[in-house]
Amino acid sequence: MITAVISVLSTLAGALIGFWGTMKTSRSHLFYASASNLKHSFLEVLVLLRQPKETFIDLYVIEIMEKSFYKHELAVVEFRYSLPASNRESFDAAWRNYYESDRAGEDKLTKKYFGRPNWQHEALANIEAILKFTERDPFWLWGKNLLGKDS
């Protein structure tokens, strides 16, 4: 009798651990897939912004940023839902900081950045603040990799 109870409890424990592992793997896969998509959506703009100031025309780069805005927004929306609820508010704040401006005008990014000194550094910092959320899986259980270092 006791052997049967232990057998059933062991089976239930194994099933729960298997379910938990599957759910964690699924969440991690969603996180990394949407993180990759978010990084890829900003790739063209990052390459342009990291060029020396002398090699590009401000308005051209901002025009590329404007054209890419909706691609960024779609990737942001997708990635947002892969984050735990506790990180979403700060992620939303980083996203708003990238494009919101108190200057009047039609184009979001043009009014935010154009005509400011060192605007490309500000834009890069704002993009990097968004992309820092993609650096590590928030669902990683222990927070350290197998070598004991923070992952």
Summary of the structure (lengths in Angstrom):
residues: 151
radius of gyration: 21.8
end to end distance: 46.0
largest distance: 81.5
contacts: 367
relative contact order: 0.13
helix: 74%
strand: 1%
